[in-house]
Amino acid sequence: MIHTSTLPDVEIPQGISITDYTLRMADELADQPAIIDGPTGRTITYSDLREGIQLLAGGLAATGFGPGSTLALMAPNIPEYAFFFHGVAYAGGIVTTINPTYTAGEIRHQLQDSNATMLVTISMFLDVAREAIEGTNVTGVMTIDPVEGVPSMFDLLTSEPLTAQVPVTNDDVVVLPYSSGTTGRSKGVMLTHGNLTANIAQTEHVLITEVGDVALATLPFFHIYGMQVLMNGLLANGVTIVTVPRFDMEQALSLVQEHKIGWFFAVPPIVLGLAKHPLVDNYDLSSVKIVFSGAAPLSAEVGEECAKRLNCAVVQGFGMTELSPVSHSSPGFAGKAGSSGVTISNTECRIVDVEGNDLGLNEDGELWVRGPQVMKGYLNNPEATAETIDEDGWLHTGDVAHIDDDGYIFIVDRIKELIKYKGFQVPPAELEGLLLTHPLIADAAVIGIADDEAGELPKAFVQLAPGAEMTEDDVKQFIADQVATYKQIRLVEFIELVPKSASGKILRRELRDA
């Protein structure tokens, strides 16, 4: 049973690079701000953006960098991120984006696996970058901000600019983000110019922005959500993005008020903060039209609480790095509470059981997706590629979901994160969503703990609100009143902070290891 989109098909771009597609409105909007650096107010116009990209591309080409070359980019959200990302793409190369919070060992693995020959970072991360390049093909580190005795971005700006894209095809790899590695060593995801341009085009009927809109770009550009939905997708549609190097609630609220931000892209922990943090009441957030949540399931209760408090739409979408990243999204400013929206244009999906048999509407099974946004494969890992994309082009997401009568998808959990209690499947995300409705609970995570009799016992890690007091029995009873017996919390541990990745996903592995 193949589910197709309820939205109209769009024309999939052919023969255009992600950079030319991102800059498609640059002439028309030459003097409009493209990127504003939130902390300083420094403004980059669309004309500045194009000029900077072409200068950097020329500087890279002068060093011999070009098709087949890979540059590693390890930086926070600053305007120069877009310059380097697209300078590399314009020169025909590949960029691999690195999480700046990685250890030297984690960075080294990515540098070796991607065969990067250049590493660009900022002075703050220079020491760890120097340590990380040992044993790789990277011969030196370049910084974006000047450091005495270290090559910097400014050294590349003295060459003649490239005034045209180095020829590329839809099938040429342009970016190598690495998967989070929650189920093993991180893998390089090969995304092509065609993948990225197609996915931006495919969101035409769901991310309905207007030229001149202003959006907050607090989600990291090294992650596919920030990279594609915010940096590339918004710029391609004439939106001004306000960048911040790391999320800080007070700073974010201040920037919303100052720049009259209409689009607030978030992950569930941020939405939770918008719903509950007392600071929210101190700022004028009336400009916010929509809070868009992704990267992990957002509970219906938290979404509704946030929408009521901010008096705006709160919607969510579903995607993954391997999907460039969007396959489902709430259309425009409307959505169903708890749903990740509808299948986007030019995309097919199926819900299947463990045997690979198709399931009907409102039945939980694994989500499979097929469309032009599906990755080329995992770098240097044909086995993992074959396990993820079958012979018919279906990408097996590993997510448990169902589709309702109106075509809306509901993500239940990850297959490998489902807790097996006495033969029953218990979705941690459902229990976490319920826990977050308690006024004394600031955050929560649920994992399965091995047990000889039950198989696994659902255990809750609870982060209490400041000054709040609860007992283990209080938590258990709160859940027991709302779910079937087999879903009840059996163990409770109170912790100071629920560990999460930069994209907002709960790091269950850290909880298990602890």
C-alpha positions in Angstrom: 0.0 0.0 0.0 1.9 3.0 -1.3 0.9 6.4 0.2 1.5 9.4 -2.1 1.3 13.0 -1.3 -2.0 14.8 -1.0 0.0 17.9 -2.2 0.6 18.8 -5.9 3.8 17.6 -7.5 6.6 20.1 -8.1 9.2 20.4 -10.8 12.4 18.8 -9.6 15.4 20.9 -10.5 17.8 19.5 -13.0 21.4 20.5 -13.8 21.7 23.2 -11.2 24.0 23.2 -8.3 22.8 23.7 -4.7 24.7 27.1 -4.6 23.1 28.5 -7.8 19.7 27.2 -6.5 20.3 28.8 -3.1 21.3 32.1 -4.8 18.5 32.0 -7.4 16.9 35.2 -5.9 20.2 37.0 -5.2 20.0 39.5 -8.1 16.4 40.4 -7.3 17.1 40.8 -3.6 20.7 42.2 -3.9 20.3 44.8 -1.1 18.1 42.7 1.2 19.7 41.2 4.3 20.4 37.5 3.7 22.1 36.7 7.0 22.3 38.8 10.2 24.8 37.7 12.9 22.5 37.8 16.0 25.1 38.7 18.7 26.7 41.6 16.7 24.0 42.7 14.2 26.5 42.4 11.4 24.5 42.1 8.2 25.3 40.2 5.0 23.1 41.2 2.0 22.3 38.8 -0.8 24.8 40.6 -3.0 27.5 40.3 -0.3 26.7 36.6 0.0 27.1 35.9 -3.7 30.4 38.0 -3.8 31.8 36.3 -0.8 31.0 32.8 -2.1 32.6 33.5 -5.4 35.7 35.0 -3.8 36.1 32.0 -1.5 35.5 29.6 -4.4 38.3 31.3 -6.3 40.6 31.2 -3.4 40.0 27.5 -2.9 40.4 26.7 -6.6 43.8 28.6 -6.6 45.0 26.1 -3.9 44.1 23.2 -6.2 40.9 22.4 -4.4 38.1 21.3 -6.8 36.1 18.3 -8.0 37.0 15.2 -5.9 38.3 17.4 -3.0 36.7 17.4 0.5 36.9 20.2 3.0 35.9 19.7 6.6 33.9 22.6 8.2 33.8 22.8 12.0 32.1 26.0 13.1 29.1 27.4 14.9 26.3 29.3 13.2 28.0 32.4 11.9 27.5 34.1 8.4 30.9 32.7 7.2 29.4 29.2 7.5 27.3 29.8 4.4 30.3 31.4 2.6 32.5 28.3 3.1 29.7 25.7 2.5 28.8 27.3 -0.8 32.4 28.3 -1.7 33.3 24.6 -1.6 30.2 23.6 -3.6 30.8 26.4 -6.2 34.4 25.1 -6.7 33.0 21.7 -7.4 34.1 20.1 -4.1 32.6 18.3 -1.2 32.1 19.7 2.3 31.8 17.4 5.4 30.2 19.2 8.3 31.6 18.5 11.8 30.0 19.0 15.2 32.3 21.5 17.0 31.6 19.7 20.3 33.2 16.5 19.1 36.3 15.1 20.7 39.6 15.0 18.7 39.0 11.2 18.2 35.5 11.7 16.8 36.8 14.4 14.5 39.7 12.3 13.4 37.3 9.4 12.4 35.3 11.8 10.2 38.4 13.3 8.6 39.8 9.9 7.8 36.6 8.4 6.6 35.7 11.4 4.4 39.3 11.8 3.1 39.2 15.5 3.9 42.3 17.4 2.9 41.4 20.8 4.5 39.9 21.6 7.9 38.3 25.0 8.5 37.3 26.1 12.0 37.3 29.1 14.4 40.0 30.0 16.9 38.0 28.6 19.8 38.4 25.1 18.4 41.9 25.4 17.1 43.6 23.2 19.7 41.3 20.3 19.3 41.4 20.7 15.5 45.2 20.5 15.5 45.1 17.3 17.7 42.4 15.8 15.4 44.3 16.1 12.2 47.1 13.8 13.4 47.1 10.7 11.2 44.8 12.2 8.5 45.3 13.7 5.1 44.8 17.2 6.5 48.1 19.0 6.6 47.0 22.1 8.4 44.1 23.9 10.0 42.6 27.1 8.6 40.6 29.5 10.8 37.7 31.8 9.9 38.7 34.5 12.4 42.4 35.6 12.2 45.0 33.9 14.5 48.6 35.0 14.3 50.7 32.4 12.5 47.7 30.4 11.3 46.3 30.5 7.7 42.9 32.1 7.7 39.9 32.7 5.5 41.3 36.1 4.5 44.2 34.4 2.8 41.7 32.9 0.3 40.1 36.2 -0.5 43.1 37.6 -2.4 42.6 35.4 -5.5 40.4 36.1 -8.5 36.8 35.1 -7.8 35.1 32.2 -9.6 32.2 33.8 -11.5 30.6 30.6 -12.6 29.8 27.3 -10.9 32.4 24.5 -11.7 30.2 22.1 -13.7 28.4 19.5 -11.6 25.6 17.0 -12.2 22.6 16.1 -10.1 24.4 13.0 -9.1 27.6 14.6 -7.8 28.0 14.4 -4.0 28.2 17.9 -2.5 28.0 17.3 1.3 28.9 14.5 3.7 27.1 15.0 7.0 27.7 12.2 9.4 24.8 10.3 11.1 24.6 10.6 14.8 26.0 7.2 15.5 23.3 6.2 18.0 23.4 2.7 16.7 27.1 2.4 16.0 30.1 4.3 14.5 28.9 7.4 12.6 28.5 7.1 8.9 29.0 9.6 6.1 25.8 10.3 4.3 26.4 11.0 0.6 24.0 13.8 -0.4 24.1 15.1 -4.0 23.4 18.5 -5.6 20.2 16.8 -6.9 19.2 15.6 -3.4 19.5 19.0 -1.9 17.9 21.1 -4.6 15.0 18.5 -5.0 14.2 18.6 -1.3 14.1 22.4 -1.1 11.7 22.4 -4.1 9.6 19.6 -2.6 8.8 21.7 0.5 7.2 24.4 -1.6 3.7 23.5 -0.4 4.5 23.0 3.3 7.1 25.7 4.3 5.1 28.6 3.0 7.5 31.5 3.5 7.3 35.0 1.9 10.2 37.1 0.6 11.2 39.4 3.4 10.3 37.0 6.2 12.7 36.8 9.1 13.7 33.5 10.7 15.8 32.5 13.7 18.7 30.2 12.8 19.7 28.7 16.2 19.7 25.1 15.0 23.3 24.1 14.0 24.2 24.3 10.3 26.4 21.2 10.7 23.2 19.2 11.2 21.0 18.5 8.2 18.0 20.4 9.7 19.9 23.6 10.1 21.9 23.1 6.9 19.0 22.5 4.6 15.8 23.8 6.0 17.3 26.9 7.5 20.5 27.9 5.7 19.8 26.7 2.2 16.0 26.5 2.0 15.3 29.8 3.6 17.9 31.7 1.6 16.6 30.1 -1.6 13.2 31.6 -0.9 14.3 35.1 0.0 14.1 34.9 3.8 16.5 36.7 6.1 18.1 34.4 8.7 19.4 35.6 12.0 22.2 33.3 13.3 23.3 32.5 16.8 26.3 30.4 17.6 24.5 28.4 20.3 21.0 28.4 21.7 20.4 30.6 24.7 16.8 31.2 25.6 17.2 34.8 26.7 19.3 35.7 23.7 16.8 34.0 21.3 13.8 35.8 22.9 15.7 39.1 22.7 16.5 38.6 19.0 12.8 37.7 18.2 11.8 40.9 19.8 14.5 43.0 18.1 14.2 41.6 14.6 10.5 40.9 14.6 11.2 37.2 13.8 8.2 35.4 12.3 9.7 31.9 11.8 11.1 30.2 14.9 12.6 26.8 14.0 13.1 24.6 17.0 13.6 21.1 18.4 11.3 19.7 21.1 13.5 20.9 24.1 13.2 24.4 22.8 9.5 24.2 22.2 9.2 22.9 25.8 11.1 26.0 27.0 8.8 28.3 25.0 5.9 26.6 26.6 7.2 26.7 30.2 10.1 29.0 30.7 9.2 32.1 32.8 11.5 34.3 30.7 9.1 34.1 27.8 6.7 36.5 29.5 9.4 39.3 29.5 9.5 39.7 25.7 7.3 40.8 22.9 6.9 37.7 20.7 3.9 38.9 18.8 5.8 38.8 15.5 6.1 35.0 15.7 3.8 33.4 13.1 4.9 29.9 13.5 7.1 27.6 15.6 8.3 24.7 13.5 9.6 21.7 15.4 11.7 18.8 13.9 14.5 16.3 14.6 12.5 14.4 17.2 8.8 13.8 18.0 7.0 16.6 19.7 4.2 15.6 22.0 0.7 17.0 21.2 0.4 18.4 24.7 3.6 20.4 24.6 2.8 21.7 21.1 -0.6 22.9 22.2 0.7 24.5 25.3 3.3 26.5 23.3 0.8 27.5 20.7 -1.5 28.9 23.3 1.2 30.8 25.1 2.7 32.4 22.0 -0.6 32.7 20.2 0.9 31.2 17.0 0.9 28.0 15.0 3.1 25.2 16.3 3.7 22.5 13.7 6.2 19.8 13.1 7.8 17.8 10.3 9.7 14.5 10.0 13.0 14.0 8.3 16.4 12.4 8.6 19.9 13.1 7.3 19.5 10.3 4.7 16.4 12.1 3.3 18.1 15.5 2.7 16.1 15.8 5.2 12.3 16.3 4.8 9.8 13.6 3.8 6.8 14.8 5.8 5.7 18.2 7.1 2.6 20.0 8.3 1.3 22.1 5.3 1.6 25.8 6.0 0.3 27.0 9.3 -2.1 24.1 9.9 -1.4 20.7 11.4 -2.7 18.0 13.6 -1.6 17.9 17.2 1.1 15.3 17.6 1.4 14.7 13.9 4.5 15.3 11.7 2.3 16.4 8.9 1.6 14.9 5.4 3.9 13.3 2.8 5.6 16.1 0.9 5.4 16.5 -2.9 7.0 14.0 -5.2 7.4 11.5 -2.3 6.0 8.0 -1.7 5.9 6.1 1.6 4.8 2.8 3.0 4.1 1.4 6.5 5.2 -2.2 6.8 5.4 -4.9 9.4 8.5 -6.9 10.4 8.0 -9.2 7.5 7.9 -6.3 5.0 4.1 -6.6 4.5 2.2 -3.4 3.9 -0.1 -2.3 6.7 -3.3 -0.3 6.5 -4.3 3.1 7.8 -3.9 3.7 11.5 -1.7 0.6 11.9 1.8 1.0 13.4 4.8 -0.2 11.4 8.1 0.8 10.0 8.1 3.9 7.7 9.7 3.4 4.3 10.3 6.4 2.0 11.1 6.8 -1.7 11.7 10.0 -3.6 14.4 12.2 -5.2 15.6 13.3 -1.7 16.8 9.8 -0.8 20.6 9.8 -0.3 23.1 8.3 -2.7 24.3 6.0 0.0 26.7 5.7 3.0 30.3 6.6 2.1 32.7 3.6 2.1 29.9 1.4 3.5 28.0 -0.6 0.8 26.7 -3.0 3.4 25.0 -0.4 5.5 23.7 1.2 2.3 22.1 -2.1 1.2 20.6 -2.6 4.7 18.9 0.9 4.5 17.9 1.3 0.8 16.4 -1.8 -0.9 16.5 -2.8 -4.5 13.3 -0.8 -5.3 14.7 2.4 -3.9 12.8 2.4 -0.6 14.7 3.8 2.3 13.9 1.9 5.5 13.8 4.7 8.1 13.8 2.6 11.3 11.0 4.7 12.6 7.7 3.3 13.8 4.7 5.3 12.5 1.1 5.2 11.3 -0.8 7.2 8.8 -4.4 8.3 9.5 -7.4 8.6 7.3 -6.5 12.2 6.3 -2.9 11.3 5.3 -1.2 12.7 8.4 1.7 10.7 9.8 2.4 10.1 13.5 5.9 9.0 14.5 5.6 6.6 17.4 9.3 5.8 18.1 12.5 4.3 16.7 12.3 0.6 16.1 15.5 0.0 18.1 14.3 2.1 21.0 11.0 0.4 21.6 11.0 -1.3 25.0 9.9 -4.9 25.0 8.0 -5.6 28.2 6.6 -9.1 28.6 6.1 -9.3 24.8 4.4 -5.9 24.5 6.1 -3.0 22.7 6.3 0.2 24.8 7.2 3.4 22.9 9.5 5.6 25.1 8.4 8.8 23.3 4.8 8.3 24.3 5.8 8.1 28.0 8.1 11.0 27.7 5.4 13.1 26.2 3.1 12.3 29.1 5.7 13.0 31.7 6.3 16.5 30.2 2.7 17.4 30.9 3.3 17.3 34.6 3.9 20.8 35.9 6.7 19.8 38.2 8.7 17.9 35.5 11.0 20.0 33.3 12.3 17.2 31.1 12.3 13.4 31.0 13.7 10.4 29.1 12.6 6.8 29.2 14.7 3.7 28.3 14.4 -0.1 28.8 16.4 -1.8 31.5 17.1 -5.5 31.1 15.1 -7.8 33.4 15.1 -11.6 33.5 11.3 -11.9 34.0 9.9 -9.1 31.9 12.6 -8.8 29.3 12.9 -5.0 29.8 11.5 -2.6 32.4 10.5 1.0 31.4 12.7 3.3 33.4 12.2 7.1 33.6 14.9 9.6 34.1 13.2 12.7 35.4 14.5 16.3 35.5 12.5 18.3 37.9 11.6 21.9 37.5 13.6 24.3 39.8 12.5 23.9 43.4 10.1 21.1 42.6 9.8 17.9 44.7 8.5 14.6 43.7 8.9 11.0 44.8 9.4 7.9 42.6 5.8 6.8 43.5 4.5 10.2 42.4 6.0 9.7 39.0 4.8 6.1 38.7 1.3 6.9 39.7 1.0 9.9 37.3 1.7 7.6 34.4 -0.3 4.7 35.8 -3.4 6.8 35.7 -3.0 7.4 31.9 -1.7 4.3 30.2 -2.3 0.5 29.9 -0.7 -1.7 32.6 2.1 -2.9 30.3 3.2 0.7 29.5 3.6 1.8 33.1 6.9 3.2 34.5 8.6 0.6 36.7 11.8 2.5 37.7 12.5 6.2 38.3 15.7 8.1 38.6 15.9 11.8 39.2 18.7 13.5 37.3 20.0 17.1 36.9 19.8 17.2 33.1 18.5 14.9 30.4 21.4 14.4 27.9 20.6 15.5 24.3 22.4 15.8 21.0 22.8 19.2 19.3 19.7 18.4 17.2 17.6 17.8 20.4 17.5 14.0 20.3 17.7 12.3 23.7 21.0 10.5 24.0 19.6 7.2 25.4 22.9 5.5 24.9 24.5 7.7 27.5 21.7 6.9 29.9 22.1 3.1 29.2 25.9 3.4 29.7 25.5 5.2 33.0 
